[in-house]
Amino acid sequence: MAFLFPSASKTIKHDPERQHQVNLAFSSRFTELSGGEIEHVCIPNIKSFLLRSYLAILQGKLESAGVFLGIACNAAKLMGLHVDQASLHDGPYMRQTSDNIDRHTTFWACFFLDRRLAILQGRAVLMAACDVSVQCPVHNVERTLKESNDVGVTAHDIYALFILYI
């Protein structure tokens, strides 16, 4: 919460009542704004629903987290974030622009948060892995390691550490 409200970070850290008030204020403001934005599918809105889902998980409100994550995952699918844009074109490999990187990181945030929340809730995942054609970020790391001649770490090792972290 201190990241969202930097001016109040010192008072929020040491005062649980103040932290609760700020959390309620953020939640109500988010709910107020999200009503109009739920139909507007764009990456900033997906990120905001992901953030709200993550905060709900931290609060222990798994049902609310599931609703917000469902909205984010559905919007990600509607935008086609799960589809590798380079595979749709016959031309050479599309270079990694900041827009492509933002699309990929937003999708993978949805994907991994969906996996984590599904385990916590004991439910099926919202995003099936068989529908995904976007390359997993750990494969990019493995390619970088191979190019720099650093051997000994595989994508599976990195993925296992990543899963343990989340």
JORA-V283982 format. One record per residue. RES is the residue in one small letter. NEAR is the number of other C-alpha atoms within 12 Angstrom. Layout:
# JORA-V283982
RES/NEAR + RES/NEAR
This chain:
# JORA-V283982
m/28 + a/18 + f/12 + l/18 + f/17 + p/13 + s/13 + a/19 + s/18 + k/16 + t/19 + i/22 + k/19 + h/13 + d/14 + p/14 + e/13 + r/19 + q/22 + h/18 + q/17 + v/25 + n/25 + l/18 + a/17 + f/24 + s/26 + s/15 + r/14 + f/23 + t/19 + e/13 + l/17 + s/24 + g/16 + g/12 + e/21 + i/25 + e/16 + h/20 + v/25 + c/27 + i/33 + p/21 + n/30 + i/38 + k/29 + s/32 + f/40 + l/38 + l/29 + r/36 + s/35 + y/32 + l/27 + a/25 + i/26 + l/17 + q/19 + g/16 + k/19 + l/27 + e/21 + s/25 + a/31 + g/37 + v/26 + f/37 + l/41 + g/32 + i/35 + a/44 + c/41 + n/32 + a/34 + a/37 + k/28 + l/19 + m/23 + g/25 + l/36 + h/34 + v/26 + d/24 + q/27 + a/19 + s/16 + l/14 + h/11 + d/9 + g/10 + p/10 + y/13 + m/17 + r/12 + q/16 + t/13 + s/12 + d/16 + n/23 + i/23 + d/20 + r/31 + h/31 + t/28 + t/37 + f/41 + w/33 + a/34 + c/41 + f/36 + f/31 + l/38 + d/38 + r/27 + r/30 + l/36 + a/26 + i/17 + l/21 + q/21 + g/14 + r/15 + a/17 + v/24 + l/29 + m/31 + a/18 + a/20 + c/11 + d/16 + v/22 + s/20 + v/29 + q/28 + c/29 + p/24 + v/24 + h/19 + n/21 + v/23 + e/24 + r/19 + t/17 + l/18 + k/16 + e/11 + s/11 + n/11 + d/13 + v/15 + g/12 + v/21 + t/20 + a/23 + h/18 + d/17 + i/21 + y/21 + a/14 + l/14 + f/17 + i/16 + l/11 + y/11 + i/18
